[in-house]
Structure formats: structure tokens, C-alpha cells
Amino acid sequence: MKNTIILSLALGGLTACANVEVTRPAPAAPMATISVPGAHTLGPYSQAVRAGDYVFLSGVVAFDAKTGRFAKAEIEPQTHQVFANLREVLVAAGLGLEDVVKTTVFLKNPKDFAPMNTLYAELFKGHKPARSTVPGVDWGNPGVLIEIEAVAYAPRP
């Protein structure tokens, strides 16, 4: 794959331009979207995208696709539902929670950190991916208390 880059330099009233052709290899594998069969997203995005050896999962909230409703507006049931949803997307990608290398947890209420953290550790069963936690997020829906996005490592054979 070839790209042409135009460089210009202005120095003391003089301008010089040059076309530089750069050759870079084509990607080893194209980006592929991953979806849970029969599931739909709540917006215009993919549930997950595989790019190279990584799978990037979109943020997951506590929406139960089977009932069409959000989990009870308490952090414990919402955390359980979020993990159930994460597992479904990971399974659709041929992966499990043990393949997750990074998460970002978004919490509406910073006071929910401790109970979420306890469940998070329990549900990951000793696996400790890198994590960021962002408190004080408001989705505009008072019933949404938590969202988790994840990155999983899935090396190709």
C-alpha cells in the first residue's frame, strides 16, 4: 500500500514543497465486527471489533436483551448483568473473561466503587486485567449505574 505525503516547509519567507512516497504493508487482517447472534446494540456501533490480535468491546450496560429491560437500579445486580453481557460478546468472539487485558469501568455514583470492585474481583476469578475507573458519569438515564468496556487479547494462530 502506497501513500503520498506532501511536506511543506516555510522558512524566512521561502517555501519548499516535496512529495514523499511512503510504502507500508497492508494490514495482516482486515477489521471484523463481532456481534452476539440475535442481539442489537442501543446505538450506531458494533458490539465488538477484532483488529489484529485484539478484540475491542464497546461499553456494555446492564441491559438484559432477553427481557428488554435494564437490571434493577442497584450496583450489584447491574454489575452482574454487565458481566453477563460482556461474557456473551466475548463468547461470540471465541474468548472468555480470562482473555481480557484492559477494562474501563464507568460509574454513575463514586460511592458504588467499593461494592463494584468486590464483585469485579469475584467475577474475574483472580484474573487482573489493567483497569481504569471513571466516576461521575451520567448517561441521561437514571437507571444506568455502570458501563464497562474491554479489550481482549486473541492472538491469531
N, C-alpha and C positions, 0 to 999 in steps of 0.2 A: 504494500500500500504506500503510495507516494503522496506527500503533502508539500505544497509550495508555500513558503513563508516569505512575506515581503518585509524586509527590515528597512527602517529609515533612521537616519541619524542627522540631527541638526546641531551644528557646532559653529559658533561665531558667524552666523549668517549664511553658512554654507550647508547645503542639504545633500546627503548622499543616500541613494536607494540601492538595494540589492535584492535580487530574488535568490532564495536559497531553497534547494530541493532536498527534502529530508525523507529518507526511506525508513519506514518502520514496519515490523512484521504485522501481518493480520492477526487478530485475536485468535487464540487457540480454539476457542469455542464461543459461539455467539451467546448472548444473554438469553436465558429462557425463563418464562414465567411459570410459577407453581401455584396451583390452587387446590383446595380441598374439593373433591367431587361434590357437586350439588350446592356448595356454599357460595355466598355472594358477599362482596365487600360492601361497606357502608358508604363508599365514595369511589371516585375515579382513580383507583390504584390497584396494584397486584397484591395478593396476599404475601407472595414471596417472589424473589428473583434470584436465579442462580447466575453468577458471573464468575467464571473460572472455578476455583476450588472453594468458593464461598457462597453461602445462601443467605440473603438478606431478607429477614422477615419484617413486614410492615408492623406498625404498632397494633397490638391486639387489646381490645377492651373486653369487658365481662358480658358480652352479648351472647346469648345462647341461641344458636341458629335453629335448634330443634323446637324450642318453644316460641321463638320470635320475640323474646323479651330479655331485658338486662337482668343480671343476678341482683339479688336483694342489695340495697344501698348500704352495705356494711363492708368493711375492708376484707374480712375473712372469706365470705362467700365470693366476693368479686375476685380476690386473688386466686382462689381455687378455679373459678371459671376461666380466668385469663390463662392459667397454666394448661387447662384442658384444651383451650383454643390453640395455644402455642404448640402443644403436642400434636394436634390434628394437622397443623400446617407442616410441622417437621416430618410427620409420618408420610404426608403427601410427597415430601422431598426425599423419602427414603432414609430419614435421620431420626434421632431422638434427642432428648434433653442433654445427654452426655456429649453431644456434638456441638453444643452452643459454646462459643468462645467469648461473646460480649453481649451484654444486655443494657438497655436504658430503661429505667423504671420512672414513669411519670406519676406523681401522686397529687391528688387534689388537696389533701389536708396533710401538712407535715406531721401532725400527731399520729397519722397512720403508719409512720415509718417502722416503729418497733414491731407491731403485730405483722405487718407485711414482711419484714425482714425475717422473723421467726418462720413464717410459712415458706418464704422463698428458700431458706436454707433446708427446710424439711422436704420440700418438693424437688429440689435439685439433688437431694440424697448425697450430700458430701461433695458433689461437683461444684467447683467455684469459678465460674466464668468471670471475666472482668465485668465491672458494672459501674454505671453512673446512675444517680438518682436525682430527679428534678422535682422538687416540691412546689406546691402552689399553682398547679396547672388547672385551668378552668376550660372545659370543653363546651360550655354553654348548656350542658345537660346536668342538672343537679344530681342525677342518679349515677353518673360515671365518676368513680373514685380512683381508678388506676388504669394505666395503659403500660404495656411492656412491648418493646421492640427488641429484636435479637439478630445476631449474626452467628451463623454456624459454619464450621469448617467441614468441608466434604470433598476431600481430595479425589480426583478422578483416577481410575485405575490405569 
